[in-house]
């Protein structure tokens, strides 16, 4: 029998916070979560007998760090920021069961901690030329479209909230874009909600940085923010994200290519993209101009 190696315990010391997570300091719940990270990390290291490395520098919605199980299996420990979007990430990964996505190896719901398969070499999809990357996404998405219900939040329910909040967010941010864009997004969302498609498991955040090169499969999806919604919505993150180019031509090409390859309704993808972009375009008084630019380009798309 192989001798089990001693596992170093991570003692309660400060945790290096990646720059991408600095935004959480602006919210009371975020500051409370940051204060708990040393204890959370230590508790998870003990629970799963992990050897842990320093946090990945590019995290934005969780503290993620390379881990090694006692048998040498490489993994990633994720300590999730307590937001609503990723609350059912573990259930989504369990539903996919390693098909096109990383495997879930462990879950501690009370600590919002996940232990997941580590992708090696782990380079992001946006290292590929844009058209090659879109071909990869087109191959992955249909494999992720599993029938979905509880516990996943329905996209329709979320979108009803977006319709109500978008005008409020526009006012709060100082009306940072044209009223016509707001009206078009709200109008399209209202139409989509009134006639929803078949709900499948979709991720709000499947952009080209959340698809990594791996060994078990050429590419695997990570970090789902799951909803139960129609297939057309699953194309939105790759269309609106800047990872594969930020220009009118690049955005429209992604829209045309992904909808054409997968046989998706282009107008429905366009409508979802307009609403989702505007939702992410402001946060209080903070404005994200790139998202507004995407809305302008899509709103004038032929």
Helices and strands as residue ranges (DSSP letters): G 19-26, H 28-48, E 51-55, E 62-68, E 74-80, H 89-96, E 104-108, G 109-111, E 113-117, G 125-127, H 130-144, H 155-172, H 179-194, E 200-203, G 208-210, E 211-213, E 219-221, E 226-229, G 231-235, H 236-240, G 242-244, H 248-262, H 266-279, E 282-283, E 286-287, H 289-299
